[in-house]
Amino acid sequence: MLILLPPSERKADVRAGRRLDPTRLSLPELNPAREEVLDALVAVATAPGTDVGREVLLTGAQRDDIARNARLRRAATAPAAAVYTGVLYEALDLATLPAPALRAARRQVLVASGLWGAVRLTDRIPPYRCPIGTTLPGPGTLTAYWKRVLAPAMESAAADGPVLDLRSAAYAATWTPRGEVAGRTVTVRVLHEREVDGVVTRSVVSHFNKATKGRLVRDLLTAGIRPRDAAELVTALRDLKYPVLEEPVTPGRPRRVDVVVTRL
């Protein structure tokens, strides 16, 4: 099973460790694209005037973000599992997984990235700021850029097993499973159910969405579940006591399911 996660906007500080070596990252077929994005990101961050970097990168970028990006080539690295933080990764809590579950996570999880395309949890990366909506001189809009190059690498990583796609919509736009791979893919939306003035409503709430996805992955890994196809994956979620609502299956498209939660 391949599990696709979004990155976290927040990254842990890495103060010591081996310098970045993009040639040692997983999915090496992505390296030429990674180098192009990396060069563009560093060039923007080191352009004269802090405001240049801030405006090109994204609204709300801070001075520390620009400084981090400026030194990416010589920055200390840590495994992606330690660099990505935030609600989803706190709920997943990789550091406390039993050894068999942690080994499975290292094999099965890919984290989407505006800078790297996708990385495994064991890949050593520095903290960086590069949301998928960023537009850089050269690569252009990163959503469109990665959409042009990601498919072969992702299809290879999926092999012949099921795919659990938990990426946010922005990152999901960089690779949409097609054909036979789509038939093995399950996408998950988390809905928060609550009663408002006597009426039951369901809506997407970011915090509930991220925390539930982190717990869901943790539960799958800890249980040692190895589904053979998308149908078995959906059954596994139900067996783990997640309330699952499945949309009608459309041939050639991923299965879409909603996981309904009432509390965090």
Secondary structure, DSSP 8 states (H G I E B T S, - for coil): -EEEE---SSB----SS-B--GGGSSSGGGHHHHHHHHHHHHHHHTSSSHHHHHHHH-TT--HHHHHHHHTGGG-B-EEHHHHB-SHHHHHH-GGGS-HHHHHHHHHHEEEEETTTEEEETTSEE------TT-EETTTEEHHHHHHHHHHHHHHHHHTTS-EEE---HHHHTT----HHHHHTEEEEEEEEEEEETTEEEEE--HHHHHHHHHHHHHHHHHHT---SSHHHHHHHHHHTT--EEE----TTS-EEEEEEES--
